């Protein structure tokens, strides 16, 4: 089973104290990377939320967002006089030091962090809101993981189709090459015979025979077919396995590409070269899908 790294979920719950809403989205990424955005009242829960996301989700770039819409009776705010005076003193001191001669206005001071606090909200955050947040985050992670699994099944079907086409094409290349092998070897022998016409010494003839053996070995692509079939079998085993292993699939795609490129570099037949291009195109389509596998 494979899982996609792409998904989105939105969860919202109504409580006596207000409405709590979260959004979790994920896209493909080489590692697991978290971005968490929380309102000031929930800032203390960032570490706990990060732990839940790391344990509940795999690889991918995950974005988490939460917001609270408080019920009217919990919106009453109180001014923290000590914080306000401290801000005023520091800003006034800097203004005198810089010679601006400006005094800070009250409206601008009220917008600074910590000046306005809601005592009723602060006393509740650690209790009811914290428990509700943990529950809704768990529900969101389950929902997102389910979406990633469903998307992963779509990826698996697409990859399976491309892989079947690739296996069939490799089989066609092998069949064509097997039928043309003797003809191509005969052409090689004829060229060597022409070279031997000008060779008189046994040493020269031995060197030509040695070069011929090396050319024949470099020209043969039987091993590439064997390794390509082996890579395809391993790819299917991982694809149908119990866990999602996108990195292994990506590595196998690189190896399969290497074998196909070697085939293209060894053969000179125009038809075979065109079939190799088709095989590389299929591998590129598989690679595009595998890039999004967890």
C-alpha positions as CSV (number, residue, x, y, z in Angstrom):
1,X,0.0,0.0,0.0
2,X,1.3,3.4,-0.9
3,X,0.2,6.8,0.5
4,X,0.3,10.1,-1.2
5,X,1.9,13.2,0.5
6,X,-1.0,15.4,-0.8
7,X,-4.1,16.0,1.3
8,X,-6.3,18.5,3.1
9,X,-8.8,18.5,5.9
10,X,-10.8,21.0,7.9
11,X,-12.4,20.3,11.2
12,X,-14.7,22.6,13.3
13,X,-16.4,22.1,16.6
14,X,-18.8,24.2,18.6
15,X,-18.5,24.5,22.4
16,X,-20.0,26.6,25.1
17,X,-17.0,29.0,25.0
18,X,-17.0,29.3,21.2
19,X,-16.0,27.6,17.9
20,X,-12.7,25.9,17.4
21,X,-11.5,25.4,13.8
22,X,-8.4,23.7,12.4
23,X,-7.0,23.2,8.9
24,X,-4.3,20.7,8.0
25,X,-2.8,20.5,4.5
26,X,0.2,18.6,3.1
27,X,2.2,18.5,-0.1
28,X,5.2,16.4,-1.3
29,X,8.5,17.1,0.3
30,X,11.8,15.3,0.7
31,X,11.5,15.2,4.5
32,X,8.8,15.9,7.1
33,X,8.5,19.6,7.5
34,X,5.9,21.3,9.8
35,X,4.5,24.8,9.7
36,X,2.1,25.6,12.6
37,X,0.1,28.8,12.9
38,X,-1.8,29.4,16.2
39,X,-3.7,32.3,17.8
40,X,-2.0,33.9,20.8
41,X,-4.3,32.1,23.2
42,X,-3.1,28.7,21.9
43,X,0.6,29.4,21.5
44,X,1.5,27.2,24.5
45,X,0.2,24.2,22.7
46,X,2.5,24.4,19.6
47,X,4.9,21.8,20.9
48,X,2.1,19.3,21.7
49,X,0.5,19.8,18.3
50,X,3.8,19.3,16.6
51,X,4.3,16.0,18.4
52,X,0.8,14.8,17.3
53,X,1.5,15.8,13.7
54,X,4.9,14.1,13.6
55,X,3.7,10.8,15.0
56,X,0.4,10.7,13.0
57,X,1.8,11.7,9.6
58,X,4.7,10.6,7.5
59,X,6.9,12.4,5.0
60,X,5.7,15.7,3.5
61,X,5.4,19.4,4.0
62,X,2.5,19.8,6.5
63,X,0.8,23.1,7.3
64,X,-1.4,23.5,10.4
65,X,-3.7,26.4,11.1
66,X,-6.1,26.9,14.1
67,X,-8.5,29.7,15.1
68,X,-11.0,30.3,17.9
69,X,-14.1,32.3,17.6
70,X,-15.0,33.1,21.3
71,X,-18.5,33.3,22.6
72,X,-19.6,36.9,23.5
73,X,-19.3,36.4,27.3
74,X,-15.7,35.3,27.0
75,X,-14.6,38.4,25.0
76,X,-14.4,40.8,27.9
77,X,-10.9,42.2,27.9
78,X,-8.9,43.8,30.8
79,X,-6.0,46.3,30.4
80,X,-2.8,45.2,32.0
81,X,-1.6,48.5,33.5
82,X,1.9,47.3,34.3
83,X,2.6,46.1,30.8
84,X,1.1,49.3,29.3
85,X,3.3,51.5,31.5
86,X,6.4,49.5,30.7
87,X,5.7,49.9,26.9
88,X,5.1,53.6,27.3
89,X,8.3,54.2,29.3
90,X,10.5,52.3,26.9
91,X,9.0,54.0,23.8
92,X,9.2,57.5,25.4
93,X,12.9,56.9,26.3
94,X,13.7,55.8,22.8
95,X,11.9,58.9,21.4
96,X,13.9,61.2,23.6
97,X,17.1,59.4,22.7
98,X,16.4,59.7,18.9
99,X,15.2,63.3,19.3
100,X,11.8,62.7,17.6
101,X,9.9,64.5,20.3
102,X,6.9,62.3,19.8
103,X,4.9,60.6,22.5
104,X,3.2,57.2,22.0
105,X,-0.5,57.3,21.5
106,X,-2.8,55.1,23.6
107,X,-4.6,53.3,20.6
108,X,-1.2,52.2,19.3
109,X,-0.2,50.9,22.7
110,X,-3.3,48.9,23.2
111,X,-2.5,46.8,20.1
112,X,0.8,45.7,21.5
113,X,1.1,42.0,22.8
114,X,0.1,41.5,26.4
115,X,-1.6,44.8,27.0
116,X,-5.1,43.4,26.6
117,X,-5.9,40.1,28.3
118,X,-9.1,38.3,29.0
119,X,-8.9,36.7,32.5
120,X,-11.8,34.4,31.9
121,X,-10.3,33.1,28.6
122,X,-6.8,32.7,30.1
123,X,-8.1,30.6,33.0
124,X,-9.9,28.3,30.5
125,X,-7.3,27.8,27.9
126,X,-5.2,25.3,29.9
127,X,-8.3,23.2,30.7
128,X,-11.3,22.9,28.3
129,X,-9.7,24.4,25.3
130,X,-6.6,22.3,25.6
131,X,-8.5,19.1,25.7
132,X,-10.8,20.1,22.9
133,X,-7.8,21.1,20.7
134,X,-6.1,17.7,21.3
135,X,-9.2,15.9,20.3
136,X,-9.9,17.9,17.2
137,X,-6.3,17.7,16.0
138,X,-6.4,13.9,16.4
139,X,-9.6,13.8,14.3
140,X,-8.0,16.0,11.7
141,X,-4.9,13.8,11.4
142,X,-7.0,10.7,11.0
143,X,-9.0,12.5,8.3
144,X,-5.9,13.7,6.5
145,X,-4.2,10.3,6.7
146,X,-7.4,8.7,5.2
147,X,-7.3,11.2,2.3
148,X,-3.6,10.5,1.7
149,X,-4.3,6.7,1.6
150,X,-7.1,7.2,-1.0
151,X,-5.0,9.4,-3.1
152,X,-2.2,6.9,-2.7
153,X,-4.5,4.2,-4.2
154,X,-5.1,6.4,-7.2
155,X,-1.3,6.8,-7.6
156,X,-0.8,3.0,-7.3
157,X,-3.2,2.3,-10.1
158,X,-1.6,4.9,-12.3
159,X,1.9,3.7,-11.6
160,X,0.8,0.0,-12.1
161,X,-0.5,0.9,-15.5
162,X,2.7,2.6,-16.6
163,X,4.9,-0.2,-15.1
164,X,2.9,-2.8,-17.1
165,X,3.4,-0.8,-20.3
166,X,7.2,-0.5,-19.5
167,X,7.5,-4.3,-18.8
168,X,5.7,-5.0,-22.1
169,X,8.0,-2.6,-24.0
170,X,11.1,-4.1,-22.5
171,X,9.9,-7.5,-23.6
172,X,9.3,-6.1,-27.1
173,X,12.8,-4.6,-27.2
174,X,14.3,-8.0,-26.1
175,X,12.3,-9.9,-28.7
176,X,13.3,-7.5,-31.4
177,X,17.0,-7.5,-30.3
178,X,17.0,-11.3,-30.2
179,X,15.8,-11.5,-33.7
180,X,18.2,-8.9,-35.0
181,X,21.2,-10.0,-33.0
182,X,22.6,-12.4,-35.5
183,X,22.2,-9.9,-38.3
184,X,23.9,-7.2,-36.3
185,X,26.7,-9.5,-35.3
186,X,27.1,-10.4,-39.0
187,X,27.6,-6.8,-39.9
188,X,30.2,-6.5,-37.2
189,X,32.0,-9.6,-38.5
190,X,32.1,-8.1,-42.0
191,X,33.6,-4.9,-40.8
192,X,36.2,-6.9,-38.9
193,X,37.0,-9.0,-42.0
194,X,37.7,-5.9,-43.9
195,X,40.1,-4.8,-41.2
196,X,41.9,-8.2,-41.3
197,X,42.6,-7.9,-45.0
198,X,45.3,-5.5,-44.2
199,X,46.7,-7.4,-41.2
200,X,49.7,-9.6,-41.9
201,X,51.3,-10.6,-38.6
202,X,49.9,-12.9,-35.9
203,X,50.3,-10.1,-33.4
204,X,48.1,-7.8,-35.4
205,X,45.5,-10.5,-35.9
206,X,45.5,-11.3,-32.2
207,X,45.0,-7.6,-31.4
208,X,42.1,-7.4,-33.8
209,X,40.5,-10.5,-32.3
210,X,40.8,-9.0,-28.8
211,X,39.2,-5.8,-30.0
212,X,36.4,-7.8,-31.6
213,X,35.7,-9.6,-28.3
214,X,35.6,-6.3,-26.4
215,X,33.2,-4.8,-29.0
216,X,30.9,-7.8,-28.8
217,X,30.8,-7.6,-25.0
218,X,30.1,-3.9,-25.0
219,X,27.4,-4.4,-27.7
220,X,25.5,-7.2,-25.9
221,X,22.5,-5.9,-23.8
222,X,21.4,-9.3,-22.4
223,X,22.4,-8.3,-18.8
224,X,20.4,-5.1,-19.1
225,X,17.2,-7.1,-19.8
226,X,17.8,-9.3,-16.8
227,X,18.4,-6.4,-14.4
228,X,15.4,-4.5,-15.8
229,X,13.1,-7.4,-15.1
230,X,14.5,-7.8,-11.6
231,X,14.0,-4.1,-10.9
232,X,10.4,-4.3,-12.1
233,X,9.7,-7.3,-9.8
234,X,11.2,-5.4,-6.8
235,X,9.2,-2.3,-7.7
236,X,5.9,-4.3,-7.7
237,X,6.8,-5.9,-4.4
238,X,7.2,-2.5,-2.8
239,X,4.1,-1.2,-4.6
240,X,1.9,-3.9,-3.2
241,X,3.7,-4.1,0.2
242,X,2.1,-3.1,3.6
243,X,4.0,0.2,4.0
244,X,4.5,3.3,1.8
245,X,8.2,3.5,0.7
246,X,8.5,6.3,-1.8
247,X,12.2,6.7,-1.4
248,X,12.8,3.1,-2.4
249,X,10.6,3.4,-5.4
250,X,12.5,6.6,-6.4
251,X,15.8,4.7,-6.2
252,X,14.5,1.8,-8.3
253,X,13.3,4.3,-11.0
254,X,16.9,5.7,-11.1
255,X,18.3,2.1,-11.6
256,X,15.7,1.3,-14.3
257,X,16.6,4.5,-16.1
258,X,20.3,3.6,-15.9
259,X,19.6,0.2,-17.6
260,X,17.5,1.8,-20.3
261,X,20.2,4.4,-20.9
262,X,22.8,1.7,-21.2
263,X,20.7,-0.1,-23.8
264,X,20.5,3.1,-25.8
265,X,24.2,3.7,-25.7
266,X,25.1,0.2,-26.9
267,X,22.7,-0.3,-29.8
268,X,22.8,1.4,-33.2
269,X,19.6,0.0,-34.7
270,X,17.2,2.9,-35.4
271,X,14.1,1.0,-34.4
272,X,15.6,-0.2,-31.2
273,X,16.7,3.3,-30.3
274,X,13.1,4.6,-30.8
275,X,11.8,1.9,-28.5
276,X,14.3,2.9,-25.9
277,X,13.0,6.5,-26.1
278,X,9.5,5.2,-25.5
279,X,10.7,3.2,-22.5
280,X,12.4,6.3,-21.0
281,X,9.2,8.3,-21.5
282,X,7.2,5.7,-19.5
283,X,9.8,5.8,-16.7
284,X,9.5,9.5,-16.5
285,X,5.7,9.2,-16.1
286,X,6.3,6.7,-13.3
287,X,8.9,9.0,-11.7
288,X,6.4,11.9,-11.7
289,X,3.9,9.9,-9.7
290,X,6.5,8.4,-7.4
291,X,7.6,11.9,-6.4
292,X,4.3,12.3,-4.5
293,X,4.5,8.9,-2.7
294,X,5.2,9.1,1.1
